[in-house]
Amino acid sequence: MAVILAAGGSSRLGTAKQLLPFRGKALLQHAIETARAACEDVRVVVNPTLRDAARGVEVVINEKWEEGLASSIRRGLEGIECDVLLMLCDQPLVTPEHLRALISAGAPIAATGYRGIAGVPAFFAARFLVELRALRGDHGARRVIEKHGAVTIPFEAAAFDVDTPADAQKL
């Protein structure tokens, strides 16, 4: 299952990045279509203001989104007991082929390599769900990746994410 984390408030951008246009659709919808091309089951975690922004997938509302990224991970993993692919909605250059490479890497954790780090999107075997659910604050899955190590699949284009007005202009 793919879980797309899209509940952030886009404070640096000043507007909901999830709704920014990219290739003729909202950034969030683009992420959904990318995930669906790689995974049959897709869940999106959004804040209450975006509850109607996702189409064609299971939508989970994170009422506590202001607590940080970890709250969205916890909310997105509720009720899941299978392997999971975690991804963000604001990495528009991620491809279905890259997501499939992560899933098929045959590793307990397969992370995306860019700018010298191993990060998301990342695939986690079900045995790591307990640790992912234990994350707190504005920290993502990188802590679990670094603790256990990961097979890293290079994909430098994942380094581009949309956080600022300058990033939005590059879309």
Buried (B, 14 or more C-beta within 10 A) or exposed (E): BBBBBBBBEBEEBEEBBBBBEBEEEBBBBBBBBBBBEBBEBBBBBBBEBBEEBBEEBEBBBBEBBEBBBBBBBBBBBEEBEEBBBBBBBBBBBBBBEBBBBBBEBEBBBBBBBBEEBBBBBBBBBEEBBEBBBEBEEEEBBBBBBEEBEBBBBEBEBBBBBBBBEEBBEEB
